[in-house]
Amino acid sequence: MASESGGRTYAGVDADTRRLERRARLVASAIELFGAQGFAKTTVQALCEHAGLSKGYFYESFPNLEAILIAAYEDAALTTQNYVLEQIGGITDLREAAREGITFYLQYISDNPVVGRLLYVEVLGVSPEVDQAYRHGVGLITEVVDAVIQLTPLARHAPRLLPTALAGLVAGTALQWCIDDWADPVCDVADAIMMMIDPLLELASPAVP
């Protein structure tokens, strides 16, 4: 087998590409294990066995479990964001875009409960660095909300923190839903959020003379 040093290739794949592939396998395993059994119960050995890699390859990409927790969280948050944006692309009605975006978001994290638990449970209270990653993840929800607002005339006069306020509403509701083990139907959770969003959107709309 060719050495990893010097950028040599193996089976037509260069060393850097193989490192990235191994890292992706470890991150995928981290999402699965952290979301299924919890961060505190997951070891480096368990991650490596799940990914089919040695510990040496783990430490090639990550100094510790906290680092891969951040990487797994960021990967899951970005994947979820991209999925929702893809689903609501082209919708120009604000309320329809909000309702569809919320519904698709809730459906995605409940269909992928390991992702939901990673996004809302396993990252809480681990360290300041992980907390910062969580705030960034909520920021991705804010970006989705803002993208919805930008589809409408509301974008010209919405308060600056309106996307942040609405994202906090979605994130807080999703957290409790996750803690409750997805006990309520998606449509009911979406209804609860929209009951709060509709009046907020009315307040943000320009007054009709």
HUNOR-V975772 format. One record per pair of residues at least 4 apart in sequence whose C-alpha atoms are under 6 Angstrom apart, sorted by sequence separation. I is the first residue (numbers start at 1). J is the second residue. D is the distance in whole Angstrom. If there is no record, write none. Layout:
# HUNOR-V975772
I/J/D ; I/J/D
This chain:
# HUNOR-V975772
9/13/5 ; 30/34/6 ; 31/35/6 ; 32/36/6 ; 33/37/6 ; 34/38/4 ; 48/52/6 ; 59/63/6 ; 68/72/6 ; 85/89/6 ; 96/100/6 ; 97/101/6 ; 100/104/6 ; 103/107/6 ; 104/108/6 ; 107/111/6 ; 109/113/6 ; 117/121/5 ; 118/122/5 ; 154/158/6 ; 163/167/6 ; 168/172/6 ; 178/182/5 ; 194/198/6 ; 9/14/4 ; 34/39/5 ; 48/53/5 ; 62/67/6 ; 150/155/5 ; 177/182/5 ; 8/14/6 ; 9/15/6 ; 48/54/6 ; 91/97/6 ; 149/155/6 ; 109/116/5 ; 7/15/5 ; 4/15/5 ; 84/101/6 ; 146/163/5 ; 145/163/5 ; 84/105/6 ; 142/163/5 ; 29/51/6 ; 142/164/5 ; 26/51/6 ; 142/167/5 ; 25/51/6 ; 141/167/6 ; 31/72/5 ; 27/72/5 ; 158/204/6 ; 120/175/5 ; 92/151/5 ; 70/130/6 ; 77/137/6 ; 36/114/5 ; 35/114/4 ; 32/114/6 ; 35/117/5 ; 35/118/5 ; 39/122/6 ; 103/190/6
